[in-house]
Amino acid sequence: MSGGDAKFEQGWFPYEPSKPTRLISPIVLAYVGDAIYEVAVRQYLVSLPNLRPGHLHRTATSLVSAKAQSAILSHLEPVLTEEEQSVARQGRNAKSGTIPKNANVLEYRHATAFECLIGHLYYTGQQERLQELVHSSIEFVMNRP
């Protein structure tokens, strides 16, 4: 293992990051976190009975939207460790250079913070914590009015 963290062996594929996680830009962590969360949501939806492709897509979109992710971050904040709060704060404050389409800037920044946290947990090999927070996130969105 050349530049990543020692725990990265737990990742899905053998492609470790080019540098230690602590040196990866929050925007890059959010880029990976977005993909990880999307796969988790899709896997969750496929585990449910009788979902048609159109319904899968609509439900997935409702779970991964910037508005949903912003609400998820607010829901998770009370249970985040200091380190996780710091990672989320870095993600929230990072300048992405893109303009949100279906969310306001605050929601978009909070969604980026959530995705950054997911990417951080993935690359630091914290699989149990990643699963715990993703499960809590999905349950929160699926059960809110």
C-alpha positions as CSV (number, residue, x, y, z in Angstrom):
1,M,0.0,0.0,0.0
2,S,1.7,3.2,-1.1
3,G,-0.2,6.3,-0.2
4,G,-3.5,5.4,1.6
5,D,-4.4,4.4,5.1
6,A,-3.5,1.0,6.5
7,K,-7.2,0.1,7.0
8,F,-8.1,0.7,3.3
9,E,-7.9,-3.0,2.6
10,Q,-11.5,-3.1,3.7
11,G,-12.6,-1.1,0.6
12,W,-14.7,-2.6,-2.2
13,F,-11.9,-2.5,-4.7
14,P,-8.1,-2.6,-4.5
15,Y,-7.6,1.0,-5.7
16,E,-6.3,2.9,-2.7
17,P,-6.2,6.7,-2.8
18,S,-3.0,8.3,-3.9
19,K,-2.5,9.9,-0.5
20,P,-3.6,9.5,3.1
21,T,-7.3,10.2,3.7
22,R,-6.5,13.2,5.9
23,L,-4.9,14.9,2.9
24,I,-7.7,14.2,0.4
25,S,-9.8,17.3,-0.4
26,P,-13.2,17.3,1.2
27,I,-14.7,17.7,-2.3
28,V,-13.0,14.5,-3.4
29,L,-14.2,12.7,-0.3
30,A,-17.7,14.0,-1.1
31,Y,-17.3,12.7,-4.7
32,V,-16.6,9.2,-3.4
33,G,-19.2,9.5,-0.5
34,D,-21.9,10.3,-3.1
35,A,-21.2,7.1,-5.0
36,I,-21.0,5.0,-1.8
37,Y,-24.3,6.3,-0.5
38,E,-26.0,5.9,-3.9
39,V,-25.0,2.2,-4.0
40,A,-26.2,1.7,-0.4
41,V,-29.5,3.3,-1.3
42,R,-29.9,1.1,-4.4
43,Q,-29.0,-2.0,-2.5
44,Y,-31.5,-1.1,0.2
45,L,-34.3,-0.5,-2.4
46,V,-33.5,-3.8,-4.2
47,S,-34.0,-5.6,-0.8
48,L,-37.6,-4.4,-0.7
49,P,-40.4,-6.5,-2.3
50,N,-42.2,-5.6,-5.5
51,L,-40.5,-2.4,-6.6
52,R,-40.8,-1.5,-10.3
53,P,-37.9,0.2,-12.0
54,G,-39.7,3.6,-12.2
55,H,-40.5,3.4,-8.5
56,L,-36.9,2.4,-7.7
57,H,-35.7,5.5,-9.5
58,R,-38.1,7.9,-7.8
59,T,-37.5,6.4,-4.4
60,A,-33.7,6.5,-4.8
61,T,-33.9,10.1,-6.0
62,S,-35.8,11.1,-2.9
63,L,-33.1,9.4,-0.7
64,V,-30.1,10.9,-2.4
65,S,-31.3,14.4,-3.2
66,A,-29.4,17.4,-1.7
67,K,-32.5,18.3,0.3
68,A,-32.7,14.8,1.8
69,Q,-29.0,14.6,2.5
70,S,-29.1,18.0,4.2
71,A,-31.9,16.8,6.4
72,I,-30.0,13.6,7.1
73,L,-27.0,15.5,8.3
74,S,-29.1,17.5,10.7
75,H,-30.6,14.2,12.0
76,L,-27.2,12.7,12.4
77,E,-25.4,15.6,14.0
78,P,-26.3,14.7,17.6
79,V,-24.6,11.2,17.3
80,L,-21.5,12.2,15.4
81,T,-18.1,12.0,17.1
82,E,-15.9,15.1,17.2
83,E,-13.8,13.8,14.4
84,E,-16.9,13.1,12.3
85,Q,-18.3,16.6,13.0
86,S,-14.9,18.1,11.9
87,V,-15.0,16.1,8.7
88,A,-18.6,17.2,8.0
89,R,-17.6,20.8,8.8
90,Q,-14.8,20.7,6.3
91,G,-17.1,19.3,3.7
92,R,-19.7,22.0,4.4
93,N,-17.1,24.7,4.1
94,A,-15.5,23.4,0.9
95,K,-16.0,25.4,-2.3
96,S,-17.2,23.0,-5.0
97,G,-17.6,25.5,-7.8
98,T,-20.9,24.0,-8.9
99,I,-24.4,25.5,-8.6
100,P,-27.1,23.4,-7.1
101,K,-30.1,22.7,-9.4
102,N,-32.8,21.4,-7.1
103,A,-31.6,22.8,-3.7
104,N,-30.6,26.1,-2.2
105,V,-26.9,26.7,-1.4
106,L,-27.2,25.9,2.3
107,E,-28.8,22.5,1.5
108,Y,-26.2,21.8,-1.1
109,R,-23.4,22.5,1.3
110,H,-24.9,20.3,4.0
111,A,-25.4,17.5,1.4
112,T,-21.7,17.9,0.5
113,A,-20.8,17.7,4.2
114,F,-22.8,14.4,4.5
115,E,-21.2,13.0,1.4
116,C,-17.7,14.0,2.7
117,L,-18.4,12.2,5.9
118,I,-19.4,9.0,4.0
119,G,-16.3,9.2,1.9
120,H,-14.1,9.7,4.9
121,L,-15.6,6.7,6.7
122,Y,-15.2,4.6,3.6
123,Y,-11.5,5.5,3.0
124,T,-10.6,5.2,6.7
125,G,-12.0,1.7,6.8
126,Q,-14.7,2.4,9.4
127,Q,-17.2,0.0,7.8
128,E,-19.3,-0.6,10.9
129,R,-19.7,3.1,11.5
130,L,-20.4,3.7,7.8
131,Q,-23.1,1.0,7.8
132,E,-24.6,2.4,11.0
133,L,-24.9,6.0,9.7
134,V,-26.1,4.9,6.3
135,H,-28.8,2.7,7.8
136,S,-29.9,5.5,10.2
137,S,-30.0,7.9,7.2
138,I,-32.1,5.6,5.1
139,E,-34.5,4.8,8.0
140,F,-34.8,8.6,8.7
141,V,-35.7,9.5,5.2
142,M,-38.1,6.5,4.6
143,N,-40.0,7.2,7.9
144,R,-40.3,11.0,7.8
145,P,-43.7,12.5,6.9
